[in-house]
Amino acid sequence: MFCAPRKKFNVSRLDQRWRIQRTILFLFVIILLAGCDSNTLPSSPLPSSPLGLSSDLKRGPYVQLGGTESILVVWETISNTQGAVEFGLTDSLGTRIASSELGTRHSLSLTGLQSSTYYYYRVLDGGRPLSQITRFHTNQQSNLTNFSFLVVGDSGFGSVEMFKVADLINASAASFGLHTGDVIYFYGEEHLYDSYFFYPYARFLATNVMYMSIGNHDLVTDSGAPFLNNFYLPANNLDGTELYYSFDYGQAHFVALATNLSTAPGSAQRTWLERDMATTTKPWKFVFFHNPPYTAGFIIIDGTRVDLADLSVRRNLAPLFELFGVDIVFSGHSHSYERTFPILQNHPVDEEQDPYYVNPSGPIYVTTGGGGAPLLGLDSSSLNARAVSAYHIVEVSLSDDELIGRAIEPGVGVIDEFRVVHQETR
């Protein structure tokens, strides 16, 4: 057990290849602003954490870097405090670890835990409780698969719709979450992370790890430094970056990619991805990132239609997903919900099986960009089995040989359901 020092991201170390073109983003922002009510956008962070017992608790607690035997607890205070965590198998807690330093940003690693187990915890200033008692769940053992996860994207807008989606997230029984990017609109500003992310989803984040991928809006301020400063993500690649990574949960393998970085053959990210996918032995495989290789979404800029499908991502990554048997690819950027038929070599396959697939011949692509930013244009496509212009989250339940996915719209309920079965062939 140790107190992890608060990381500071050195912007000068960022690879210049993934700086976005701000002129294009500026036009996109203008289009979004034209359809938005400025009264829905908070101008300052909310005053304290919803889980706080003290007004001194500004953010959290939230959990990161979940493992079978460890987890990282993170929180932020308004004044300098001595960070401490009490935790245990019951709400009586019983174990305490603390930092020897004063500060406002705190992160403490809890180690030596039992897998697949609930732990109760709270954060403190020395001996003074700052938060309510809540609980987290350690990761499943590697030989188990019976869990659910949720996926959301393009969320951080501060809109009424975002808070309705947040209600779904906070009420979810999912074991963890995936985020497909554009966490903070419009420019990924540091001062909006509390009001647009940590406050709305506070109850889910306190109990479940949210694994993040970076979107184009998150890159604008200091080339994404606030994104990297606010999240602790795996860095299991040769570059030691948290922009792309992988993790296992039970019998499933998950890969987060940064589609604003190069994915071309020979690039660092592409080389790492090939090695990572070639070495996993998990039967279920999922990938998530921001820019969709397949979408019927579009935006109108100065009277010109701009399709939102990223053809370079399609060209560079789709063949790898097919080669390594990826089950579902999640992306955002296009503000809608779309689920393709399984796709093989850019063509839909197994259409007759929809929506219940047995051993599909290619990956299914799910666009989930309805987290709270204004909905964009959505056209018809022969690749799509289902497409809805709606705010939503996606929940996926996984058992040993079956996956059930559901898209859920606030106030409406399930707007799409599909199933994938892994069946042994003889």
Buried (B, 14 or more C-beta within 10 A) or exposed (E): EEBBEBBEBEEEEBBEEBEBEEEEBEBBBEBBEEEBEEEBBEEEBBEBBBBBBBEBBBBBBBBBBBBBEBBBBBBBBBEEBBBBBBBBBEEEBEBEBBBEEBBBBBBBBBEEBEBBBEBBBBBBBEEEBBBBBBBBBBBBEBEBBEBBBBBBBBBBBBBBBBBBBBBBBBEBEBBBBBBBBBBBBBBBBBEBBBBBBBBBBBBBBBBBBBBBBBBBBBBBBBBBBBBBBBBBBBEEBEEEBBBBBBBBBBBBBBBBBBBBBBBEEEBBBBEBBBEBBEEBEBBBBBBBBBBBBBBBBBBEEEEEEBBBBBEEBBBBBBEBBBEBBBBBBBBBBBBBBBBBBBBBEEEBBBEEBBBEBEEBBBBBBBBBBBBBBBBBBBEEBEBBBBBBBBBBBBBBBBBEBBBBBBBBBBEEEEBBBBBBBBEEEE
